[in-house]
């Protein structure tokens, strides 16, 4: 078999695999329809938890759930699946506010690095920022 024919077969084969993955939903991003969907998805991994408030991002790819004490649950899309975590302010390295309704969160947890999250209102972003404010910043404010 000549080299040009082999190259063509490889390129066509890879393109066919990529197309098949895309058509079967492999490139679809998971979204949360509403607060109930976020609560349900979180309960699958943490059945004993009972969130008292939920903050959904504007594009519905993440939700933050207020739990007992200073703990916050996270449901975030990761491709076509969801990642769930429970964090506290001690797990947060930094929170920035690039715009009034947006948070950029940097985490100390290597399994969840944080991300950039846009909310429907600046008030929602502010409440979540206060809840997740890093412990070092909270100590500096009280001094």
N, CA, C and O atoms as a GROMACS GRO file, in nm:
protein
  572
    1UNK      N    1   0.086  -0.117   0.000
    1UNK     CA    2   0.000   0.000   0.000
    1UNK      C    3   0.090   0.123   0.000
    1UNK      O    4   0.189   0.129   0.074
    2UNK      N    5   0.056   0.218  -0.082
    2UNK     CA    6   0.137   0.338  -0.091
    2UNK      C    7   0.111   0.431   0.028
    2UNK      O    8   0.005   0.426   0.090
    3UNK      N    9   0.208   0.514   0.057
    3UNK     CA   10   0.199   0.606   0.170
    3UNK      C   11   0.082   0.705   0.155
    3UNK      O   12   0.011   0.726   0.253
    4UNK      N   13   0.058   0.765   0.039
    4UNK     CA   14  -0.056   0.857   0.027
    4UNK      C   15  -0.191   0.790   0.055
    4UNK      O   16  -0.279   0.850   0.116
    5UNK      N   17  -0.208   0.666   0.011
    5UNK     CA   18  -0.333   0.594   0.037
    5UNK      C   19  -0.347   0.566   0.187
    5UNK      O   20  -0.456   0.580   0.242
    6UNK      N   21  -0.239   0.528   0.252
    6UNK     CA   22  -0.241   0.501   0.396
    6UNK      C   23  -0.277   0.628   0.474
    6UNK      O   24  -0.358   0.624   0.567
    7UNK      N   25  -0.219   0.741   0.435
    7UNK     CA   26  -0.249   0.868   0.502
    7UNK      C   27  -0.397   0.904   0.485
    7UNK      O   28  -0.462   0.946   0.581
    8UNK      N   29  -0.449   0.887   0.367
    8UNK     CA   30  -0.590   0.916   0.341
    8UNK      C   31  -0.680   0.826   0.426
    8UNK      O   32  -0.778   0.873   0.484
    9UNK      N   33  -0.647   0.696   0.435
    9UNK     CA   34  -0.726   0.605   0.517
    9UNK      C   35  -0.724   0.644   0.665
    9UNK      O   36  -0.826   0.637   0.732
   10UNK      N   37  -0.608   0.684   0.716
   10UNK     CA   38  -0.596   0.724   0.856
   10UNK      C   39  -0.678   0.851   0.882
   10UNK      O   40  -0.752   0.857   0.980
   11UNK      N   41  -0.666   0.951   0.794
   11UNK     CA   42  -0.740   1.076   0.811
   11UNK      C   43  -0.890   1.051   0.806
   11UNK      O   44  -0.964   1.104   0.889
   12UNK      N   45  -0.936   0.973   0.710
   12UNK     CA   46  -1.079   0.942   0.699
   12UNK      C   47  -1.126   0.863   0.821
   12UNK      O   48  -1.235   0.888   0.872
   13UNK      N   49  -1.045   0.770   0.868
   13UNK     CA   50  -1.083   0.691   0.987
   13UNK      C   51  -1.097   0.777   1.111
   13UNK      O   52  -1.193   0.762   1.187
   14UNK      N   53  -1.001   0.867   1.133
   14UNK     CA   54  -1.008   0.956   1.250
   14UNK      C   55  -1.129   1.049   1.238
   14UNK      O   56  -1.199   1.071   1.337
   15UNK      N   57  -1.153   1.103   1.121
   15UNK     CA   58  -1.269   1.191   1.101
   15UNK      C   59  -1.399   1.116   1.127
   15UNK      O   60  -1.492   1.172   1.185
   16UNK      N   61  -1.407   0.990   1.086
   16UNK     CA   62  -1.528   0.910   1.109
   16UNK      C   63  -1.550   0.885   1.258
   16UNK      O   64  -1.664   0.888   1.305
   17UNK      N   65  -1.443   0.860   1.332
   17UNK     CA   66  -1.455   0.838   1.477
   17UNK      C   67  -1.500   0.966   1.546
   17UNK      O   68  -1.589   0.961   1.631
   18UNK      N   69  -1.441   1.079   1.511
   18UNK     CA   70  -1.481   1.207   1.571
   18UNK      C   71  -1.627   1.237   1.541
   18UNK      O   72  -1.701   1.280   1.630
   19UNK      N   73  -1.670   1.215   1.418
   19UNK     CA   74  -1.809   1.238   1.381
   19UNK      C   75  -1.902   1.145   1.458
   19UNK      O   76  -2.008   1.189   1.503
   20UNK      N   77  -1.866   1.018   1.473
   20UNK     CA   78  -1.950   0.923   1.546
   20UNK      C   79  -1.964   0.963   1.693
   20UNK      O   80  -2.074   0.955   1.749
   21UNK      N   81  -1.855   1.007   1.755
   21UNK     CA   82  -1.860   1.052   1.895
   21UNK      C   83  -1.952   1.173   1.907
   21UNK      O   84  -2.033   1.182   2.000
   22UNK      N   85  -1.939   1.267   1.814
   22UNK     CA   86  -2.022   1.387   1.818
   22UNK      C   87  -2.170   1.354   1.798
   22UNK      O   88  -2.255   1.405   1.870
   23UNK      N   89  -2.201   1.270   1.701
   23UNK     CA   90  -2.341   1.237   1.672
   23UNK      C   91  -2.407   1.154   1.782
   23UNK      O   92  -2.530   1.158   1.795
   24UNK      N   93  -2.330   1.082   1.861
   24UNK     CA   94  -2.387   1.002   1.970
   24UNK      C   95  -2.391   1.080   2.102
   24UNK      O   96  -2.423   1.023   2.206
   25UNK      N   97  -2.360   1.210   2.097
   25UNK     CA   98  -2.374   1.294   2.216
   25UNK      C   99  -2.249   1.306   2.299
   25UNK      O  100  -2.254   1.362   2.408
   26UNK      N  101  -2.137   1.256   2.253
   26UNK     CA  102  -2.014   1.261   2.330
   26UNK      C  103  -1.956   1.399   2.349
   26UNK      O  104  -1.877   1.420   2.441
   27UNK      N  105  -1.993   1.495   2.266
   27UNK     CA  106  -1.942   1.630   2.280
   27UNK      C  107  -2.044   1.725   2.343
   27UNK      O  108  -2.019   1.846   2.353
   28UNK      N  109  -2.157   1.673   2.384
   28UNK     CA  110  -2.262   1.755   2.444
   28UNK      C  111  -2.224   1.792   2.587
   28UNK      O  112  -2.173   1.709   2.662
   29UNK      N  113  -2.249   1.914   2.625
   29UNK     CA  114  -2.219   1.960   2.761
   29UNK      C  115  -2.343   1.947   2.849
   29UNK      O  116  -2.453   1.987   2.810
   30UNK      N  117  -2.325   1.891   2.966
   30UNK     CA  118  -2.436   1.872   3.059
   30UNK      C  119  -2.481   2.007   3.115
   30UNK      O  120  -2.398   2.095   3.141
   31UNK      N  121  -2.611   2.023   3.133
   31UNK     CA  122  -2.666   2.144   3.192
   31UNK      C  123  -2.770   2.106   3.297
   31UNK      O  124  -2.829   1.998   3.293
   32UNK      N  125  -2.789   2.196   3.391
   32UNK     CA  126  -2.888   2.178   3.498
   32UNK      C  127  -3.013   2.257   3.461
   32UNK      O  128  -3.006   2.378   3.443
   33UNK      N  129  -3.125   2.191   3.449
   33UNK     CA  130  -3.248   2.257   3.407
   33UNK      C  131  -3.295   2.363   3.507
   33UNK      O  132  -3.341   2.470   3.468
   34UNK      N  133  -3.282   2.332   3.635
   34UNK     CA  134  -3.331   2.422   3.739
   34UNK      C  135  -3.271   2.382   3.873
   34UNK      O  136  -3.186   2.294   3.880
   35UNK      N  137  -3.318   2.447   3.980
   35UNK     CA  138  -3.268   2.417   4.115
   35UNK      C  139  -3.298   2.274   4.155
   35UNK      O  140  -3.217   2.209   4.222
   36UNK      N  141  -3.414   2.223   4.117
   36UNK     CA  142  -3.450   2.085   4.152
   36UNK      C  143  -3.353   1.986   4.088
   36UNK      O  144  -3.316   1.886   4.150
   37UNK      N  145  -3.312   2.012   3.965
   37UNK     CA  146  -3.216   1.924   3.898
   37UNK      C  147  -3.080   1.928   3.969
   37UNK      O  148  -3.014   1.825   3.984
   38UNK      N  149  -3.040   2.046   4.013
   38UNK     CA  150  -2.914   2.059   4.086
   38UNK      C  151  -2.922   1.985   4.220
   38UNK      O  152  -2.829   1.914   4.259
   39UNK      N  153  -3.034   2.002   4.289
   39UNK     CA  154  -3.054   1.934   4.418
   39UNK      C  155  -3.053   1.782   4.399
   39UNK      O  156  -2.992   1.710   4.478
   40UNK      N  157  -3.121   1.734   4.295
   40UNK     CA  158  -3.128   1.590   4.266
   40UNK      C  159  -2.989   1.535   4.233
   40UNK      O  160  -2.950   1.430   4.285
   41UNK      N  161  -2.915   1.605   4.148
   41UNK     CA  162  -2.783   1.556   4.107
   41UNK      C  163  -2.688   1.553   4.225
   41UNK      O  164  -2.609   1.460   4.237
   42UNK      N  165  -2.694   1.653   4.312
   42UNK     CA  166  -2.609   1.657   4.431
   42UNK      C  167  -2.645   1.544   4.526
   42UNK      O  168  -2.557   1.483   4.587
   43UNK      N  169  -2.774   1.516   4.540
   43UNK     CA  170  -2.821   1.411   4.632
   43UNK      C  171  -2.776   1.271   4.588
   43UNK      O  172  -2.767   1.182   4.672
   44UNK      N  173  -2.748   1.252   4.460
   44UNK     CA  174  -2.699   1.122   4.415
   44UNK      C  175  -2.564   1.088   4.479
   44UNK      O  176  -2.539   0.973   4.511
   45UNK      N  177  -2.479   1.188   4.498
   45UNK     CA  178  -2.347   1.166   4.557
   45UNK      C  179  -2.344   1.196   4.707
   45UNK      O  180  -2.262   1.140   4.780
   46UNK      N  181  -2.432   1.281   4.753
   46UNK     CA  182  -2.437   1.319   4.895
   46UNK      C  183  -2.581   1.309   4.946
   46UNK      O  184  -2.645   1.411   4.968
   47UNK      N  185  -2.632   1.187   4.964
   47UNK     CA  186  -2.774   1.170   4.998
   47UNK      C  187  -2.814   1.225   5.134
   47UNK      O  188  -2.932   1.253   5.155
   48UNK      N  189  -2.723   1.241   5.225
   48UNK     CA  190  -2.757   1.290   5.358
   48UNK      C  191  -2.760   1.441   5.372
   48UNK      O  192  -2.792   1.493   5.478
   49UNK      N  193  -2.726   1.511   5.266
   49UNK     CA  194  -2.719   1.657   5.272
   49UNK      C  195  -2.852   1.719   5.231
   49UNK      O  196  -2.924   1.667   5.146
   50UNK      N  197  -2.884   1.833   5.295
   50UNK     CA  198  -3.010   1.902   5.266
   50UNK      C  199  -2.982   2.050   5.243
   50UNK      O  200  -2.982   2.128   5.338
   51UNK      N  201  -2.959   2.090   5.118
   51UNK     CA  202  -2.927   2.230   5.088
   51UNK      C  203  -3.042   2.323   5.125
   51UNK      O  204  -3.159   2.290   5.107
   52UNK      N  205  -3.007   2.440   5.178
   52UNK     CA  206  -3.109   2.539   5.215
   52UNK      C  207  -3.119   2.652   5.112
   52UNK      O  208  -3.217   2.726   5.112
   53UNK      N  209  -3.020   2.664   5.024
   53UNK     CA  210  -3.023   2.764   4.916
   53UNK      C  211  -2.939   2.711   4.801
   53UNK      O  212  -2.845   2.635   4.821
   54UNK      N  213  -2.975   2.754   4.680
   54UNK     CA  214  -2.902   2.710   4.561
   54UNK      C  215  -2.879   2.830   4.472
   54UNK      O  216  -2.970   2.908   4.446
   55UNK      N  217  -2.755   2.845   4.425
   55UNK     CA  218  -2.719   2.949   4.330
   55UNK      C  219  -2.680   2.881   4.199
   55UNK      O  220  -2.579   2.812   4.193
   56UNK      N  221  -2.760   2.902   4.094
   56UNK     CA  222  -2.731   2.847   3.962
   56UNK      C  223  -2.656   2.951   3.879
   56UNK      O  224  -2.685   3.070   3.887
   57UNK      N  225  -2.562   2.905   3.799
   57UNK     CA  226  -2.495   2.997   3.708
   57UNK      C  227  -2.588   3.032   3.592
   57UNK      O  228  -2.685   2.960   3.566
   58UNK      N  229  -2.559   3.140   3.525
   58UNK     CA  230  -2.645   3.188   3.417
   58UNK      C  231  -2.662   3.084   3.306
   58UNK      O  232  -2.773   3.065   3.257
   59UNK      N  233  -2.554   3.016   3.266
   59UNK     CA  234  -2.566   2.917   3.159
   59UNK      C  235  -2.599   2.777   3.210
   59UNK      O  236  -2.598   2.681   3.133
   60UNK      N  237  -2.627   2.765   3.338
   60UNK     CA  238  -2.674   2.642   3.401
   60UNK      C  239  -2.576   2.526   3.392
   60UNK      O  240  -2.616   2.409   3.390
   61UNK      N  241  -2.445   2.557   3.387
   61UNK     CA  242  -2.347   2.450   3.386
   61UNK      C  243  -2.288   2.423   3.525
   61UNK      O  244  -2.206   2.333   3.542
   62UNK      N  245  -2.331   2.503   3.625
   62UNK     CA  246  -2.284   2.482   3.762
   62UNK      C  247  -2.388   2.533   3.860
   62UNK      O  248  -2.468   2.622   3.830
   63UNK      N  249  -2.384   2.474   3.980
   63UNK     CA  250  -2.471   2.518   4.089
   63UNK      C  251  -2.393   2.510   4.219
   63UNK      O  252  -2.311   2.420   4.238
   64UNK      N  253  -2.418   2.604   4.306
   64UNK     CA  254  -2.357   2.606   4.439
   64UNK      C  255  -2.470   2.592   4.540
   64UNK      O  256  -2.570   2.664   4.532
   65UNK      N  257  -2.455   2.500   4.634
   65UNK     CA  258  -2.562   2.468   4.729
   65UNK      C  259  -2.518   2.500   4.871
   65UNK      O  260  -2.413   2.454   4.916
   66UNK      N  261  -2.597   2.579   4.940
   66UNK     CA  262  -2.568   2.614   5.079
   66UNK      C  263  -2.603   2.494   5.167
   66UNK      O  264  -2.716   2.448   5.169
   67UNK      N  265  -2.502   2.446   5.240
   67UNK     CA  266  -2.520   2.331   5.330
   67UNK      C  267  -2.506   2.377   5.473
   67UNK      O  268  -2.481   2.495   5.499
   68UNK      N  269  -2.522   2.285   5.568
   68UNK     CA  270  -2.509   2.317   5.709
   68UNK      C  271  -2.372   2.375   5.739
   68UNK      O  272  -2.272   2.338   5.677
   69UNK      N  273  -2.368   2.466   5.834
   69UNK     CA  274  -2.241   2.527   5.873
   69UNK      C  275  -2.185   2.614   5.762
   69UNK      O  276  -2.258   2.686   5.695
   70UNK      N  277  -2.054   2.605   5.745
   70UNK     CA  278  -1.990   2.685   5.641
   70UNK      C  279  -1.960   2.605   5.515
   70UNK      O  280  -1.881   2.648   5.431
   71UNK      N  281  -2.023   2.490   5.501
   71UNK     CA  282  -1.998   2.404   5.385
   71UNK      C  283  -2.086   2.443   5.267
   71UNK      O  284  -2.201   2.484   5.284
   72UNK      N  285  -2.028   2.431   5.147
   72UNK     CA  286  -2.099   2.462   5.024
   72UNK      C  287  -2.082   2.346   4.928
   72UNK      O  288  -1.970   2.300   4.904
   73UNK      N  289  -2.192   2.299   4.873
   73UNK     CA  290  -2.187   2.193   4.773
   73UNK      C  291  -2.172   2.251   4.634
   73UNK      O  292  -2.220   2.361   4.606
   74UNK      N  293  -2.106   2.178   4.548
   74UNK     CA  294  -2.086   2.223   4.410
   74UNK      C  295  -2.128   2.111   4.316
   74UNK      O  296  -2.091   1.995   4.334
   75UNK      N  297  -2.206   2.148   4.216
   75UNK     CA  298  -2.238   2.058   4.104
   75UNK      C  299  -2.194   2.133   3.980
   75UNK      O  300  -2.245   2.241   3.951
   76UNK      N  301  -2.099   2.076   3.906
   76UNK     CA  302  -2.047   2.144   3.788
   76UNK      C  303  -2.036   2.046   3.673
   76UNK      O  304  -1.994   1.932   3.691
   77UNK      N  305  -2.076   2.091   3.555
   77UNK     CA  306  -2.067   2.003   3.439
   77UNK      C  307  -1.921   1.981   3.402
   77UNK      O  308  -1.837   2.070   3.412
   78UNK      N  309  -1.896   1.861   3.361
   78UNK     CA  310  -1.763   1.820   3.317
   78UNK      C  311  -1.786   1.735   3.193
   78UNK      O  312  -1.797   1.613   3.202
   79UNK      N  313  -1.793   1.801   3.079
   79UNK     CA  314  -1.833   1.732   2.956
   79UNK      C  315  -1.981   1.699   2.964
   79UNK      O  316  -2.063   1.787   2.988
   80UNK      N  317  -2.015   1.573   2.944
   80UNK     CA  318  -2.156   1.532   2.949
   80UNK      C  319  -2.194   1.478   3.087
   80UNK      O  320  -2.304   1.427   3.105
   81UNK      N  321  -2.106   1.490   3.183
   81UNK     CA  322  -2.128   1.441   3.320
   81UNK      C  323  -2.119   1.557   3.418
   81UNK      O  324  -2.096   1.672   3.379
   82UNK      N  325  -2.137   1.525   3.547
   82UNK     CA  326  -2.126   1.627   3.650
   82UNK      C  327  -2.022   1.588   3.753
   82UNK      O  328  -2.005   1.471   3.785
   83UNK      N  329  -1.954   1.688   3.804
   83UNK     CA  330  -1.860   1.675   3.914
   83UNK      C  331  -1.929   1.733   4.037
   83UNK      O  332  -1.989   1.840   4.029
   84UNK      N  333  -1.921   1.666   4.151
   84UNK     CA  334  -1.980   1.719   4.273
   84UNK      C  335  -1.873   1.725   4.381
   84UNK      O  336  -1.786   1.638   4.390
   85UNK      N  337  -1.879   1.828   4.463
   85UNK     CA  338  -1.784   1.848   4.572
   85UNK      C  339  -1.853   1.919   4.686
   85UNK      O  340  -1.956   1.984   4.669
   86UNK      N  341  -1.793   1.905   4.805
   86UNK     CA  342  -1.831   1.986   4.920
   86UNK      C  343  -1.706   2.061   4.960
   86UNK      O  344  -1.601   2.001   4.984
   87UNK      N  345  -1.716   2.194   4.968
   87UNK     CA  346  -1.602   2.277   5.003
   87UNK      C  347  -1.638   2.373   5.116
   87UNK      O  348  -1.756   2.395   5.146
   88UNK      N  349  -1.535   2.428   5.176
   88UNK     CA  350  -1.551   2.534   5.275
   88UNK      C  351  -1.462   2.650   5.231
   88UNK      O  352  -1.389   2.638   5.133
   89UNK      N  353  -1.469   2.760   5.302
   89UNK     CA  354  -1.384   2.875   5.270
   89UNK      C  355  -1.237   2.838   5.280
   89UNK      O  356  -1.154   2.897   5.210
   90UNK      N  357  -1.202   2.743   5.364
   90UNK     CA  358  -1.062   2.701   5.378
   90UNK      C  359  -1.009   2.632   5.252
   90UNK      O  360  -0.888   2.623   5.233
   91UNK      N  361  -1.099   2.583   5.167
   91UNK     CA  362  -1.058   2.517   5.043
   91UNK      C  363  -1.039   2.615   4.928
   91UNK      O  364  -0.992   2.577   4.820
   92UNK      N  365  -1.075   2.741   4.949
   92UNK     CA  366  -1.070   2.841   4.843
   92UNK      C  367  -0.942   2.923   4.857
   92UNK      O  368  -0.913   2.978   4.963
   93UNK      N  369  -0.868   2.930   4.749
   93UNK     CA  370  -0.743   3.007   4.747
   93UNK      C  371  -0.770   3.155   4.725
   93UNK      O  372  -0.712   3.241   4.791
   94UNK      N  373  -0.861   3.184   4.628
   94UNK     CA  374  -0.887   3.323   4.592
   94UNK      C  375  -1.022   3.335   4.522
   94UNK      O  376  -1.064   3.244   4.450
   95UNK      N  377  -1.090   3.447   4.543
   95UNK     CA  378  -1.212   3.480   4.469
   95UNK      C  379  -1.195   3.620   4.415
   95UNK      O  380  -1.167   3.715   4.488
   96UNK      N  381  -1.214   3.633   4.283
   96UNK     CA  382  -1.210   3.763   4.218
   96UNK      C  383  -1.348   3.792   4.161
   96UNK      O  384  -1.425   3.701   4.133
   97UNK      N  385  -1.377   3.922   4.144
   97UNK     CA  386  -1.504   3.964   4.083
   97UNK      C  387  -1.472   4.040   3.955
   97UNK      O  388  -1.465   4.163   3.956
   98UNK      N  389  -1.452   3.969   3.841
   98UNK     CA  390  -1.421   4.035   3.714
   98UNK      C  391  -1.529   4.133   3.670
   98UNK      O  392  -1.500   4.235   3.607
   99UNK      N  393  -1.654   4.102   3.703
   99UNK     CA  394  -1.766   4.192   3.677
   99UNK      C  395  -1.866   4.171   3.790
   99UNK      O  396  -1.853   4.074   3.865
  100UNK      N  397  -1.966   4.259   3.805
  100UNK     CA  398  -2.057   4.249   3.919
  100UNK      C  399  -2.127   4.115   3.936
  100UNK      O  400  -2.146   4.070   4.049
  101UNK      N  401  -2.166   4.049   3.828
  101UNK     CA  402  -2.238   3.922   3.839
  101UNK      C  403  -2.151   3.800   3.816
  101UNK      O  404  -2.202   3.691   3.792
  102UNK      N  405  -2.020   3.819   3.825
  102UNK     CA  406  -1.929   3.710   3.789
  102UNK      C  407  -1.829   3.684   3.902
  102UNK      O  408  -1.785   3.776   3.970
  103UNK      N  409  -1.794   3.556   3.920
  103UNK     CA  410  -1.692   3.517   4.016
  103UNK      C  411  -1.586   3.434   3.946
  103UNK      O  412  -1.618   3.350   3.862
  104UNK      N  413  -1.462   3.458   3.980
  104UNK     CA  414  -1.351   3.373   3.937
  104UNK      C  415  -1.296   3.311   4.064
  104UNK      O  416  -1.238   3.380   4.148
  105UNK      N  417  -1.314   3.180   4.078
  105UNK     CA  418  -1.276   3.110   4.200
  105UNK      C  419  -1.154   3.024   4.173
  105UNK      O  420  -1.152   2.948   4.077
  106UNK      N  421  -1.053   3.036   4.258
  106UNK     CA  422  -0.935   2.950   4.252
  106UNK      C  423  -0.937   2.863   4.378
  106UNK      O  424  -0.944   2.914   4.489
  107UNK      N  425  -0.931   2.732   4.360
  107UNK     CA  426  -0.941   2.638   4.470
  107UNK      C  427  -0.804   2.580   4.506
  107UNK      O  428  -0.715   2.573   4.421
  108UNK      N  429  -0.789   2.540   4.629
  108UNK     CA  430  -0.668   2.470   4.674
  108UNK      C  431  -0.676   2.320   4.644
  108UNK      O  432  -0.575   2.250   4.651
  109UNK      N  433  -0.793   2.271   4.611
  109UNK     CA  434  -0.816   2.128   4.583
  109UNK      C  435  -0.774   2.097   4.440
  109UNK      O  436  -0.828   2.155   4.345
  110UNK      N  437  -0.679   2.006   4.422
  110UNK     CA  438  -0.630   1.976   4.287
  110UNK      C  439  -0.733   1.902   4.203
  110UNK      O  440  -0.718   1.896   4.081
  111UNK      N  441  -0.836   1.846   4.263
  111UNK     CA  442  -0.939   1.776   4.185
  111UNK      C  443  -1.050   1.871   4.138
  111UNK      O  444  -1.129   1.835   4.052
  112UNK      N  445  -1.054   1.991   4.193
  112UNK     CA  446  -1.147   2.095   4.147
  112UNK      C  447  -1.073   2.227   4.157
  112UNK      O  448  -1.059   2.282   4.266
  113UNK      N  449  -1.028   2.276   4.046
  113UNK     CA  450  -0.947   2.398   4.044
  113UNK      C  451  -1.029   2.525   4.052
  113UNK      O  452  -0.972   2.634   4.063
  114UNK      N  453  -1.161   2.514   4.046
  114UNK     CA  454  -1.245   2.633   4.047
  114UNK      C  455  -1.289   2.666   3.907
  114UNK      O  456  -1.313   2.576   3.826
  115UNK      N  457  -1.300   2.793   3.877
  115UNK     CA  458  -1.343   2.834   3.745
  115UNK      C  459  -1.401   2.974   3.746
  115UNK      O  460  -1.392   3.047   3.845
  116UNK      N  461  -1.460   3.008   3.635
  116UNK     CA  462  -1.523   3.139   3.619
  116UNK      C  463  -1.674   3.116   3.607
  116UNK      O  464  -1.718   3.039   3.522
  117UNK      N  465  -1.752   3.183   3.691
  117UNK     CA  466  -1.895   3.159   3.699
  117UNK      C  467  -1.971   3.289   3.688
  117UNK      O  468  -1.940   3.386   3.759
  118UNK      N  469  -2.070   3.293   3.601
  118UNK     CA  470  -2.153   3.412   3.583
  118UNK      C  471  -2.293   3.383   3.636
  118UNK      O  472  -2.352   3.279   3.604
  119UNK      N  473  -2.345   3.473   3.717
  119UNK     CA  474  -2.476   3.456   3.779
  119UNK      C  475  -2.576   3.556   3.722
  119UNK      O  476  -2.537   3.653   3.657
  120UNK      N  477  -2.704   3.531   3.747
  120UNK     CA  478  -2.809   3.617   3.693
  120UNK      C  479  -2.808   3.756   3.754
  120UNK      O  480  -2.853   3.852   3.692
  121UNK      N  481  -2.758   3.768   3.877
  121UNK     CA  482  -2.757   3.900   3.941
  121UNK      C  483  -2.628   3.919   4.022
  121UNK      O  484  -2.569   3.821   4.069
  122UNK      N  485  -2.586   4.043   4.039
  122UNK     CA  486  -2.470   4.072   4.122
  122UNK      C  487  -2.491   4.031   4.268
  122UNK      O  488  -2.396   3.996   4.339
  123UNK      N  489  -2.617   4.036   4.312
  123UNK     CA  490  -2.647   3.998   4.452
  123UNK      C  491  -2.617   3.850   4.476
  123UNK      O  492  -2.561   3.813   4.579
  124UNK      N  493  -2.657   3.765   4.380
  124UNK     CA  494  -2.628   3.621   4.394
  124UNK      C  495  -2.477   3.597   4.401
  124UNK      O  496  -2.429   3.522   4.486
  125UNK      N  497  -2.404   3.660   4.310
  125UNK     CA  498  -2.259   3.644   4.308
  125UNK      C  499  -2.198   3.695   4.439
  125UNK      O  500  -2.105   3.634   4.492
  126UNK      N  501  -2.250   3.806   4.490
  126UNK     CA  502  -2.199   3.861   4.616
  126UNK      C  503  -2.223   3.770   4.734
  126UNK      O  504  -2.134   3.751   4.817
  127UNK      N  505  -2.344   3.713   4.744
  127UNK     CA  506  -2.373   3.621   4.855
  127UNK      C  507  -2.282   3.499   4.852
  127UNK      O  508  -2.231   3.455   4.955
  128UNK      N  509  -2.261   3.445   4.732
  128UNK     CA  510  -2.173   3.328   4.720
  128UNK      C  511  -2.028   3.366   4.750
  128UNK      O  512  -1.957   3.290   4.814
  129UNK      N  513  -1.985   3.482   4.703
  129UNK     CA  514  -1.848   3.527   4.730
  129UNK      C  515  -1.824   3.542   4.880
  129UNK      O  516  -1.718   3.504   4.930
  130UNK      N  517  -1.921   3.598   4.951
  130UNK     CA  518  -1.908   3.612   5.097
  130UNK      C  519  -1.900   3.477   5.165
  130UNK      O  520  -1.822   3.458   5.258
  131UNK      N  521  -1.980   3.383   5.117
  131UNK     CA  522  -1.981   3.248   5.176
  131UNK      C  523  -1.849   3.176   5.153
  131UNK      O  524  -1.800   3.106   5.242
  132UNK      N  525  -1.792   3.192   5.035
  132UNK     CA  526  -1.670   3.119   5.000
  132UNK      C  527  -1.542   3.199   5.018
  132UNK      O  528  -1.434   3.154   4.980
  133UNK      N  529  -1.554   3.319   5.077
  133UNK     CA  530  -1.435   3.402   5.096
  133UNK      C  531  -1.327   3.322   5.167
  133UNK      O  532  -1.353   3.260   5.270
  134UNK      N  533  -1.206   3.323   5.112
  134UNK     CA  534  -1.096   3.246   5.174
  134UNK      C  535  -1.076   3.285   5.320
  134UNK      O  536  -1.094   3.401   5.358
  135UNK      N  537  -1.039   3.188   5.401
  135UNK     CA  538  -1.022   3.207   5.544
  135UNK      C  539  -0.918   3.316   5.575
  135UNK      O  540  -0.935   3.391   5.671
  136UNK      N  541  -0.812   3.326   5.496
  136UNK     CA  542  -0.709   3.427   5.518
  136UNK      C  543  -0.768   3.566   5.502
  136UNK      O  544  -0.738   3.655   5.582
  137UNK      N  545  -0.852   3.586   5.400
  137UNK     CA  546  -0.914   3.717   5.379
  137UNK      C  547  -1.011   3.748   5.491
  137UNK      O  548  -1.019   3.863   5.534
  138UNK      N  549  -1.084   3.648   5.539
  138UNK     CA  550  -1.178   3.670   5.648
  138UNK      C  551  -1.104   3.711   5.775
  138UNK      O  552  -1.153   3.796   5.850
  139UNK      N  553  -0.986   3.653   5.802
  139UNK     CA  554  -0.909   3.691   5.920
  139UNK      C  555  -0.860   3.833   5.907
  139UNK      O  556  -0.858   3.908   6.005
  140UNK      N  557  -0.819   3.872   5.786
  140UNK     CA  558  -0.770   4.009   5.763
  140UNK      C  559  -0.879   4.112   5.782
  140UNK      O  560  -0.850   4.223   5.828
  141UNK      N  561  -1.004   4.081   5.748
  141UNK     CA  562  -1.114   4.176   5.764
  141UNK      C  563  -1.149   4.196   5.910
  141UNK      O  564  -1.191   4.305   5.948
  142UNK      N  565  -1.132   4.093   5.993
  142UNK     CA  566  -1.174   4.105   6.132
  142UNK      C  567  -1.069   4.173   6.218
  142UNK      O  568  -1.098   4.212   6.331
  143UNK      N  569  -0.946   4.189   6.167
  143UNK     CA  570  -0.839   4.249   6.247
  143UNK      C  571  -0.847   4.400   6.246
  143UNK      O  572  -0.763   4.466   6.309
   0.00000   0.00000   0.00000
